[in-house]
Amino acid sequence: MLSVSIVTFFLFAEAFGLYRFEVYHLWKASSKTIFLSWLLTFLFLLLFAYIINIVEDFNRPLIGMWSLFTPVLLMGWRSIGCKIQQYYFQDETVKKNVAILGANTIGSYI
């Protein structure tokens, strides 16, 4: 069930563009995307557990706590990741030079 939840969250997060560079540093946009992706993942998991008839095997208060704390932990993890990335990549010397083979008008534009 854990692997199903991880794969489902990653699919929803990718579908909503959570891993795009433009959204990565915007806290408000990424937190909304995380919450929406998690909500859809949670609903999918409930439906999946109901279909294969394993809903009764899980403790309801534990499922409630899991559904509330997981988005908070995901947002915290993303926030920590952003801070670490800003710390390590604040220096401008990290940029690298590249060579474009077959440099034509499109290559010079890049």
C-alpha angles and dihedrals in degrees: 000000000000093000091049091053094048094048092044093050092049091049093050092043091051091046090054092046099247093149097051115118093235093058098039097082098036106094097194095049095044094047091052090048092048092049094047093046091049093047092053091045091051093049091048091051092050090050091046092049091048092050094051089040101238098120092105091057093069128076109244098216089049091051089049093051091045091051092051101041099042097070090046091052092046091052091047092050090050091048092051090047091052092050092049091048092049090050096051098038101041090102114089093214090079090082114103132210118236135192119226114212115217092022108197132145093302091047092051089050091057 
